[in-house]
């Protein structure tokens, strides 16, 4: 395989011309975001199985030829766990490259492991062990040495082989089209948007809050999200999650009370104390019908519902085994609890997960089929019609 490091616009134009007729392109990115809200794009790796190249966006200000290639609709763009890579495209160019194929999602559907890492998948399917020595590289520093570039190229050199092998395996199982919903979700711009009004849903510890406390958390988290986006700084640099949840729980009304919040620095209180108090007071004044509700917080189940959850989870494990998939790739217990509690807008009720397990679990809930245990085997059987 030809290997190149692209650092100039003429080199980029030549590379894109060579890749233009490729049926697929394996892609990966390197970025840093420890000191920013948005990831800083530092390197793009690309391969069509014959050429593997690293493109340096920090050295090439005009990436037009590359973008034209990547947004060509006739070329399949292959990623492994591509959500963070695709976030870069969304943030920088407000457009996602399609059509997509994600090898991690394909591996999950084929029972090769739930959220399996790229290196483990390469070792499992291609019997090759990848170098792991540069996983903590600061990709924003220049120059990059030869070992770093070699490590980066490995992320796409084997990705194309994985794609072709996984595609063949999906075809053999009759599952090639099952992942389309997942790929469509990856290609949906809403997947990468972070509206401030929804920031509270991603706060650690929110599950311990309720009622007006969630209204306060929504106001504080929304303000922090806007501040982080505008300043392009990590959210934790503004206020940590545990400070937000403590403020929402205790709802201080005076500056002196803010001083009792653990982790809230004196400098922050001096600069933003009055603003925090106003955000809390305004949220407390909202009418009850405007308080947010945490849909992910499962309602307390009755003992009968808990027992039914145990039953459904056992059936889920059976269906996973029958389809050579890990149960975790289908659903976790919390999702089964939500299903028993009446929720239907769940991952297991969409796409291939519904085909493999969701429909059957719903039929059990509705009394249309029932598990039986016979001669040491658990099976799902249709219930006889009611007289």
C-alpha positions, 0 to 999 in steps of 0.5 A, a space after each residue: 500500500 502506498 503511504 503519504 503524508 499530505 502537507 501542501 495544497 498541491 499534494 492534496 489536489 493530487 491525492 483527491 484525484 487519485 481517490 476520486 473513483 474509489 467505491 469506499 473510503 476509510 476515514 479517521 480523525 485525530 483531534 484534541 479537546 482538553 482545553 476547548 468546548 469544540 474538538 480541534 481538528 488536527 489530522 485526517 487519515 484516509 485510505 481506499 485500500 491501495 493508498 493510505 494518507 494522512 492530511 494535515 489541516 493545520 498545514 493546509 488552510 484550504 481543504 476544498 478538494 478534500 471536502 468535495 471528495 468526502 461529500 461525494 454521494 457515490 462513495 461510502 465513507 467508513 468509520 469505526 465508532 465514528 460519532 466523534 469524527 463526524 462531530 468535526 464535520 458537523 462543527 466545521 462544515 455544517 454537513 455530514 459525509 454520506 453514505 456511512 458505514 460504521 464498523 463498530 455498529 456492524 460488529 455489534 450486530 454480528 455478535 463480535 462484541 458490544 462497542 468493541 474497540 478498533 484494535 480488538 476488532 482488527 485482532 479478532 478478524 484480521 489476526 493483526 495486533 496494532 501498536 498502542 504507544 501513541 494513544 495519548 499523543 498531543 496531535 496539535 503539536 508539530 512536527 509529528 514524527 514518523 512513529 506518530 504518523 505510522 500509528 495514525 495511518 494504521 487506523 485506516 489501513 485495516 479499516 477498509 479490510 474490516 469494512 469488506 469483511 463485515 459487509 460480507 458477513 452481514 450479507 451472509 446473515 441476511 442483515 446488510 440492511 438492518 443497520 440503516 437506521 443506525 447509519 441514518 442516526 449518525 448522519 442526522 445533524 441533530 445527533 451533534 447539536 447541543 441546544 442549551 435548553 437540553 444540557 441538563 439531560 447530560 448532567 451527572 447526578 441529575 437522577 437524584 433531583 426532582 420537581 423544581 430542582 430540575 427546573 433550576 438545573 435546566 436553567 444553570 446547565 443551559 447558561 453554562 452550555 452557552 458560556 462554554 460554546 461562546 468561549 470555546 472552553 470546557 464546561 467543567 472550567 466554568 462550573 463542574 457538574 457536581 456544583 450544578 447539582 448542588 446548586 439545584 438541590 440547595 437553591 441558595 438565595 444569598 451570596 453568603 449561601 453560595 460560599 457553602 457550596 463545595 467546589 464553587 470558587 470565591 472568584 466565581 462567586 465574585 464574578 458570577 454570584 449575582 447571575 447564579 442567584 438570579 438564574 436560580 430565582 427565575 427558575 424557582 418562579 416558573 409554574 409547575 407545568 414548565 418544570 422539565 421531567 426526566 424521562 430517563 428516570 424510571 418510575 418506581 416499579 411495583 413488585 409485580 412489574 419488577 418480576 415481569 422485568 426479570 422475566 423479560 430480561 431473561 427472554 432478552 438474553 435468550 433472543 440475544 443468544 439465538 442471534 449470536 449477539 450480546 444482550 447489552 447490544 440489544 438493551 440494558 435492564 433500565 431500558 427493559 424497566 422502561 418498557 415494562 413501565 409503558 415507554 415505547 420510544 426506546 432503542 429496542 423498539 427501533 431498527 434491527 433491535 426491534 426485529 431481533 427482540 423488541 417485537 417479541 418482548 412487546 408480544 409478551 407484554 401484550 399476552 400474545 406469546 409466553 416463555 416456557 421451560 421444557 427439558 432444560 430449554 427456554 422457548 418463546 411460544 405463541 399463546 393460544 387464542 382466548 376463548 
